[in-house]
């Protein structure tokens, strides 16, 4: 386990869910790295929701709202890898 991954695991033992979510999403882990993280407890809940990279708490909030919708599986299919790419100019305007 890399030091970055270990940091997330350690944070999940001592910090609140919002802090761990922010750290996980800001770290922009690869799918391969995410597969190494345990899927239990708070960390498992966060990973099952989404580890898509975001840049701020407001982005986390909106992503969580979207994922809470009944169509979240469809949204996740569209959002998945696209969030890992460079943002489009339209997204930058919202940042």
C-alpha distance (Angstrom), angle and dihedral (degrees) to the residues before:
residue distance angle dihedral
X1 . . .
X2 3.80 . .
X3 3.82 121.8 .
X4 3.83 90.1 -108.8
X5 3.80 91.6 55.0
X6 3.79 91.7 44.1
X7 3.80 89.8 53.4
X8 3.81 90.7 56.4
X9 3.81 91.6 48.4
X10 3.81 91.1 49.4
X11 3.82 92.0 46.9
X12 3.82 90.2 52.4
X13 3.81 88.6 59.9
X14 3.80 96.8 51.7
X15 3.82 110.7 21.7
X16 3.79 135.8 65.7
X17 3.80 122.6 -95.8
X18 3.83 95.1 -103.5
X19 3.82 91.6 55.0
X20 3.80 93.4 48.0
X21 3.81 91.4 46.0
X22 3.81 91.4 51.2
X23 3.83 92.1 48.2
X24 3.80 93.1 46.6
X25 3.79 95.0 47.8
X26 3.80 93.9 42.7
X27 3.82 92.5 51.5
X28 3.84 91.8 64.1
X29 3.79 96.3 -147.6
X30 3.79 120.4 -166.6
X31 3.80 119.1 -113.5
X32 3.79 87.9 -107.5
X33 3.81 91.3 55.5
X34 3.82 92.6 45.6
X35 3.81 89.5 54.1
X36 3.82 88.7 62.4
X37 3.81 94.0 58.5
X38 3.82 118.5 96.0
X39 3.81 114.7 -104.7
X40 3.79 96.0 -145.9
X41 3.79 135.0 101.8
X42 3.78 120.8 -7.3
X43 3.78 93.6 -19.1
X44 3.80 90.5 54.3
X45 3.82 91.5 51.2
X46 3.81 91.2 50.8
X47 3.80 93.6 46.7
X48 3.80 91.6 47.4
X49 3.81 90.1 52.8
X50 3.80 97.8 45.4
X51 3.78 140.4 -60.5
X52 3.80 91.2 -166.0
X53 3.80 108.9 146.1
X54 3.79 116.9 -101.1
X55 3.78 131.4 173.7
X56 3.79 103.7 -142.7
X57 3.81 147.5 15.3
X58 3.83 91.1 -99.7
X59 3.81 89.8 55.5
X60 3.82 89.0 49.5
X61 3.80 89.8 50.8
X62 3.82 93.9 50.3
X63 3.81 93.0 44.1
X64 3.80 90.2 51.0
X65 3.82 90.3 49.7
X66 3.78 92.2 50.7
X67 3.79 92.3 46.7
X68 3.81 90.2 50.6
X69 3.81 90.4 61.1
X70 3.82 117.0 101.4
X71 3.79 89.3 -113.1
X72 3.82 93.3 56.1
X73 3.81 92.7 120.5
X74 3.79 90.1 59.1
X75 3.80 90.8 45.3
X76 3.80 91.2 49.9
X77 3.79 89.8 52.6
X78 3.80 90.3 54.8
X79 3.82 97.4 38.5
X80 3.80 100.7 39.6
X81 3.79 108.3 95.6
X82 3.81 95.3 7.0
X83 3.81 91.1 74.0
X84 3.78 89.6 56.9
X85 3.80 91.9 58.6
X86 3.78 123.7 79.3
X87 3.80 110.8 -73.5
X88 3.75 119.0 -105.5
X89 3.83 120.1 -116.4
X90 3.82 89.4 -104.7
X91 3.80 90.4 59.2
X92 3.80 91.8 46.7
X93 3.79 90.6 59.1
X94 3.82 88.8 60.2
X95 3.80 94.4 49.4
